[in-house]
Amino acid sequence: MVQYLDSPLDRSFAALSDATRRGIIDQLGRADASITSLADTFQMTLTGMKKHVQVLERAGLVITQKVGRVRTCTLGKRGLEAEAEWIEAHRKLFEARFEALDEIISEMKQEENDGSAS
């Protein structure tokens, strides 16, 4: 049975799984922007952009603030340290497994070469 846990890591990876949302993060890394300007940049409806921004907000990656009629988006206070640590740990695991596989293949090739030389 699949269990769904709504952890911060789950929310972050879910938010970052969409190219538009990654683009929003890139855009906000350069400058704060209103939802309207983001919608224009990504050629999207306001409703669609609001939904993307809400996903990023729930993940803590974006903060919005309404001043008058304008809702401005900024990058969230927390970075992606936990996500980077998770990726790095798994990168090391994959690297170790690929190195072990390389050793096995090298041994098999050596045995093959030793067998054909006889």
N, C-alpha and C positions, 0 to 999 in steps of 0.2 A: 504494500500500500504506500502510495506517495504521500508524504507529509509536507505541508506547506508552512514554512516558517517565514514570517515577514521581518527578517533581520535587516539591519542597515546595509550589510553587504549585498543581500538580495535586492534591496531597493536600488542601490547604486548600479549594480550590474544590469538590472532591468532597465533603468533609466538610460544607461550608456549603450544599450543594445541597439538603439535607433540612431541612424545616421543624422537625422534632423536634430535630435537632441544633442548629439556630439557637436554638431555645427553650432548650435546655440551656445554651448559651453565655450567653443573656440571664439565665437563672436564676443561673448561677455568677457573673455580673457583680454580682449583688446580695449573694450570700453563698455560701460553700462549702457543699457538700451531699453526703450519702452517696448511693450508688447506689440504695439502698432508698428514700430520700426522693424522689429524682428519678423513680424508677419510679412512686411513688405520685402525685406531682404530674402526671405525664404519663399516668397510668392505663395503665401498661404492665407487662408481666412483667419480672422481674429479668433474665432472659436477654436479652430484647429491649433493655433499657436498657444492659446490659453491652456489647452489640454496638455500640450508638450511641456509647458512651463510648470504646470501643476505636478506632473510626474517628477520633474527635476527638483521642485520644491519639497515634495514628500521625501525624496532621497537626501535632502539637505545640501544639494549641489548649487541651488539658486535661491536667492531671497528676493521677494518682491515688496515694493513699498508704493502705496498709492498716495499721490499728492495731487489734490484736486481731481481732475478726470483722467490723469495719466498714471498708469501703473508701470513703474520702472523696475527692471530686473538687474540684479548684480550677482556676482559669484558668491556662493555660500561661504561661510567662515571656515568650515572644515574642508580640509584638502582630501586627497585620495590616498592617504597614507595606509589605511587598513587594506584597501583594495590592492595597492602596490605591494604590500607585504604578502598578501595572499598569492598574487601572481608570481612574485619572486620565489616563494616557497615551492610552488608547483613547477616553476621553470627549473629549479634545481633538481626536483624529483625526476622530471622528464630527462634532463641532461644526464643524470646518473644512470637512468635506464638505457638511454641511447648509447652511453659509453660502454655499459655492460654488453649490449647487443653488438657493438663494434668489436669488442674483444672476442666474443663468440664467433663472429663471422671471420675474423682474422685467424683464429685457431682452426676453423673449418677449412679455410683456404690453405693454411700451412699443411694440415693433414692431407688435403687433396694433392698439393704439390709434392709432399713427401711420398705419397702413394704412387703417383705417376712417374716419379724419378726412378723407382725401383725396376 
